């Protein structure tokens, strides 16, 4: 992802992760170095107001047993991502999403997850980033 962000830096692309855990917990996690790298800006939303404004719903415990979710979980295990306990205030049933806004603040693309395994692939995101009609490049004085 770092390579993609660097390639599209002239468009003001920033990767942000919106999480529902307590800001103090997130701060302690970041001090350990976890969740760092790849140019990620971590944003906390313990009240889930932003999640609701973006139309992000909640899932059920049963959804974790869907084949797609289990496959994503096992892929993560194979790549060294170990399960962890829920953070204080974290809602494990809160669904996420992937969003891209242009420099003017207009939402140009949204993917709201249907379950914990529902994520867009890199090719989809790159396709949106490469759509010239959605982005305003930086003026020379801002580069």
C-alpha positions in Angstrom: 0.0 0.0 0.0 2.9 2.4 0.7 3.9 2.1 -3.0 0.4 3.0 -4.1 0.2 6.0 -1.8 3.6 7.2 -2.9 2.7 6.9 -6.6 -0.5 9.0 -6.0 1.0 11.6 -3.5 0.4 14.4 -6.0 -3.4 13.8 -5.5 -3.2 14.3 -1.8 -4.0 10.7 -1.0 -3.8 9.7 2.6 -4.6 6.3 4.1 -6.6 6.5 7.3 -7.9 3.8 9.6 -11.0 4.6 11.6 -11.3 2.5 14.8 -13.9 2.4 17.5 -11.6 1.8 20.4 -10.7 4.2 23.2 -8.1 6.8 22.1 -5.9 6.0 25.2 -5.7 2.4 24.1 -4.8 3.4 20.5 -2.1 5.7 21.8 -0.6 2.9 23.9 -0.7 0.5 20.9 1.1 3.1 18.7 3.8 3.5 21.3 4.7 -0.2 20.9 5.1 0.3 17.1 2.0 -1.8 16.2 -0.2 -0.4 13.5 2.7 1.8 12.2 4.0 2.1 8.7 2.4 2.3 5.3 1.5 6.0 5.9 -1.6 5.2 8.0 -3.3 7.9 9.9 -5.2 6.3 12.8 -8.5 8.0 13.8 -10.5 7.0 16.8 -14.3 7.1 17.0 -15.3 5.6 20.3 -18.9 7.0 20.1 -19.1 5.5 16.5 -20.7 8.8 15.3 -18.4 8.9 12.2 -19.1 5.2 11.5 -22.9 6.0 11.5 -22.4 9.1 9.4 -20.6 7.0 6.8 -23.3 4.4 6.8 -21.3 1.7 8.4 -23.4 -0.9 10.1 -22.8 -3.7 12.5 -22.7 -7.4 11.8 -23.7 -10.5 13.9 -21.5 -13.1 15.6 -22.8 -15.7 13.1 -21.3 -13.7 10.2 -17.8 -14.7 11.5 -18.5 -18.2 10.3 -19.1 -17.3 6.7 -16.6 -19.0 4.3 -15.3 -15.7 3.0 -14.6 -14.4 6.6 -13.0 -17.7 7.7 -10.8 -17.6 4.6 -9.6 -14.1 5.3 -9.0 -15.1 8.9 -6.9 -18.1 8.0 -5.0 -16.1 5.3 -4.1 -13.6 8.1 -2.9 -16.4 10.4 -0.7 -17.8 7.6 0.8 -14.3 7.1 1.6 -13.9 10.8 -1.3 -11.8 12.0 -2.3 -13.3 15.3 -5.6 -12.7 17.0 -5.7 -10.2 19.9 -8.1 -9.4 22.6 -10.6 -6.6 22.0 -9.4 -3.2 22.9 -11.3 -1.3 25.7 -14.5 0.1 24.1 -13.9 -1.7 20.8 -17.1 -3.0 19.2 -16.1 -6.3 17.5 -19.3 -6.3 15.5 -18.7 -2.8 14.0 -18.3 -3.1 10.3 -15.7 -1.0 8.4 -15.4 0.4 5.0 -13.0 2.0 2.6 -13.5 5.5 1.4 -11.7 8.0 -0.9 -12.3 11.7 -0.8 -10.8 14.2 -3.3 -8.9 17.3 -2.3 -12.2 19.3 -2.3 -13.6 17.0 0.3 -16.0 15.2 -2.1 -16.5 11.5 -1.4 -15.5 10.0 -4.7 -15.7 6.3 -3.8 -17.0 4.2 -1.0 -17.0 0.5 -0.1 -19.1 -0.4 3.0 -18.3 -3.9 4.2 -21.0 -6.5 4.4 -19.0 -8.6 6.8 -15.6 -8.8 8.4 -14.1 -10.4 5.3 -15.6 -7.9 2.8 -12.7 -5.7 1.6 -11.9 -4.3 -1.8 -8.9 -5.6 -3.5 -5.8 -3.5 -4.3 -6.7 -3.5 -8.1 -10.0 -1.8 -7.4 -8.5 0.9 -5.2 -5.7 1.6 -7.7 -8.4 1.9 -10.5 -10.1 4.6 -8.5 -6.9 6.4 -7.8 -5.9 6.3 -11.5 -9.2 7.8 -12.6 -8.0 11.3 -13.6 -11.6 12.8 -13.5 -11.8 12.3 -9.8 -8.7 14.1 -8.6 -7.2 17.6 -8.7 -3.4 17.5 -8.8 -1.4 19.8 -6.6 -0.5 23.1 -8.1 3.3 23.5 -8.7 3.6 25.7 -5.6 2.2 23.0 -3.3 4.4 20.2 -4.6 
